[in-house]
Amino acid sequence: MAKAKEYSNGEVTVTWKPEFCIHSAKCVGNLPEVFKTTEKPWIQVDNSNTNDIIKTVKKCPSGALNYYMNATGNVEGAEENKNNITTKIEVMENGPLMVYGALSVYHLDGSEQQKNKITAFCRCGKTGNTPFCDGSHKK
């Protein structure tokens, strides 16, 4: 698994795991001055305030985007989901099966992966990142 890419404004650091991204463009639609897919780096955290960045990152449906406050170094949201006993499952029209909450994924090779935020599972079988949705269904 590839290491997350990090983008910081000194107060907050946004992390992005490209292999989890399903290209829903919620980030781009909610904060286009920060999330610019045609530029490098594509995440420009200096273009907005920390609170707006956090609100947008929390809307990421795949969990590819996360953040941590630089002062504490703790990934925000992980602890609240760990204590959340309710799991929500949502079927997206022409998209993945979204699972909200903490869960364990057991892979065919015997490995286990912990998910603490949002997990997008492929429903069409076209993903290159089984069992997770990678947006391949859009092609």
C-alpha positions as CSV (number, residue, x, y, z in Angstrom):
1,M,0.0,0.0,0.0
2,A,1.4,3.4,-1.0
3,K,2.2,6.0,1.7
4,A,-0.3,8.9,2.1
5,K,0.7,12.2,0.6
6,E,0.6,15.1,2.9
7,Y,-0.2,18.8,2.4
8,S,0.1,21.3,5.4
9,N,-0.6,24.9,6.1
10,G,1.2,24.8,9.4
11,E,-2.0,24.3,11.5
12,V,-3.6,21.3,9.7
13,T,-2.2,18.6,7.5
14,V,-4.4,17.0,4.9
15,T,-3.4,13.4,4.0
16,W,-4.5,11.8,0.7
17,K,-4.3,8.1,-0.1
18,P,-4.8,8.0,-3.9
19,E,-5.5,4.2,-3.9
20,F,-8.7,4.9,-1.9
21,C,-9.9,7.8,-4.0
22,I,-13.1,7.1,-6.0
23,H,-13.0,10.5,-7.7
24,S,-16.4,11.6,-6.4
25,A,-15.1,15.2,-6.6
26,K,-16.8,16.2,-3.3
27,C,-13.6,17.9,-2.3
28,V,-13.4,19.8,-5.6
29,G,-17.1,20.8,-5.5
30,N,-17.0,22.0,-1.9
31,L,-13.6,23.8,-1.8
32,P,-12.3,24.3,-5.4
33,E,-9.7,26.9,-4.3
34,V,-7.9,24.1,-2.3
35,F,-8.6,21.0,-4.4
36,K,-7.5,21.7,-7.9
37,T,-7.2,18.6,-10.0
38,T,-5.5,20.3,-13.0
39,E,-2.6,21.7,-10.9
40,K,0.4,20.4,-9.0
41,P,0.2,20.0,-6.1
42,W,-3.5,19.4,-6.5
43,I,-4.2,20.1,-2.8
44,Q,-3.3,23.7,-2.0
45,V,-4.1,24.1,1.7
46,D,-2.9,27.7,1.9
47,N,-5.8,28.8,-0.2
48,S,-8.4,28.5,2.5
49,N,-8.9,28.5,6.3
50,T,-8.4,25.4,8.4
51,N,-12.1,25.1,9.4
52,D,-13.3,25.0,5.8
53,I,-10.6,22.5,4.9
54,I,-11.6,20.2,7.8
55,K,-15.3,20.5,6.9
56,T,-14.5,19.5,3.3
57,V,-12.2,16.6,4.2
58,K,-14.9,15.2,6.5
59,K,-17.2,14.9,3.4
60,C,-14.8,12.6,1.5
61,P,-17.0,9.6,0.8
62,S,-14.1,7.1,0.3
63,G,-11.8,8.1,3.2
64,A,-9.0,8.9,0.8
65,L,-8.8,12.3,2.4
66,N,-8.1,12.7,6.2
67,Y,-6.5,15.3,8.3
68,Y,-4.6,15.9,11.5
69,M,-3.9,18.9,13.6
70,N,-0.2,19.6,13.6
71,A,-0.2,20.6,17.3
72,T,-1.4,17.1,18.3
73,G,-0.4,14.9,15.4
74,N,-3.6,12.9,16.0
75,V,-5.7,11.9,13.0
76,E,-9.0,13.6,13.7
77,G,-12.2,11.5,13.5
78,A,-10.6,8.1,14.2
79,E,-11.4,8.1,17.9
80,E,-15.0,9.2,17.4
81,N,-15.6,6.4,14.9
82,K,-13.9,3.9,17.1
83,N,-16.4,4.5,19.8
84,N,-19.4,4.6,17.4
85,I,-21.3,1.4,17.7
86,T,-23.7,2.2,14.8
87,T,-22.6,1.3,11.3
88,K,-24.5,2.9,8.4
89,I,-24.6,1.4,4.9
90,E,-25.7,3.4,1.9
91,V,-26.2,2.2,-1.6
92,M,-25.1,5.0,-4.0
93,E,-26.9,5.3,-7.4
94,N,-24.5,4.1,-10.1
95,G,-21.7,3.9,-7.5
96,P,-20.3,2.1,-4.6
97,L,-21.7,0.6,-1.4
98,M,-20.7,3.1,1.3
99,V,-20.1,1.8,4.8
100,Y,-19.8,4.5,7.5
101,G,-18.2,3.4,10.8
102,A,-15.4,1.3,12.1
103,L,-14.9,-2.2,10.6
104,S,-12.4,-4.8,9.8
105,V,-11.8,-6.1,6.2
106,Y,-10.4,-9.6,5.9
107,H,-8.7,-10.1,2.6
108,L,-8.3,-13.4,0.7
109,D,-4.5,-13.4,1.5
110,G,-5.4,-13.5,5.2
111,S,-4.5,-9.9,5.9
112,E,-6.7,-7.7,7.9
113,Q,-7.3,-4.0,7.3
114,Q,-9.0,-1.6,9.8
115,K,-11.2,1.1,8.5
116,N,-12.4,3.8,10.8
117,K,-14.2,6.4,8.7
118,I,-15.9,5.7,5.4
119,T,-15.3,2.7,3.2
120,A,-16.5,2.5,-0.4
121,F,-17.0,-1.1,-1.6
122,C,-17.3,-1.9,-5.3
123,R,-20.7,-3.1,-6.5
124,C,-19.9,-3.6,-10.2
125,G,-16.8,-5.7,-10.0
126,K,-14.7,-3.4,-12.3
127,T,-12.4,-2.1,-9.6
128,G,-8.7,-2.5,-9.7
129,N,-8.5,-2.3,-5.9
130,T,-10.8,-5.2,-4.8
131,P,-12.9,-5.0,-2.7
132,F,-12.8,-1.2,-2.6
133,C,-14.3,1.1,-5.3
134,D,-11.7,3.0,-7.3
135,G,-14.1,4.8,-9.7
136,S,-13.5,2.3,-12.5
137,H,-17.3,2.0,-13.0
138,K,-17.3,5.5,-14.5
139,K,-15.3,4.4,-17.6
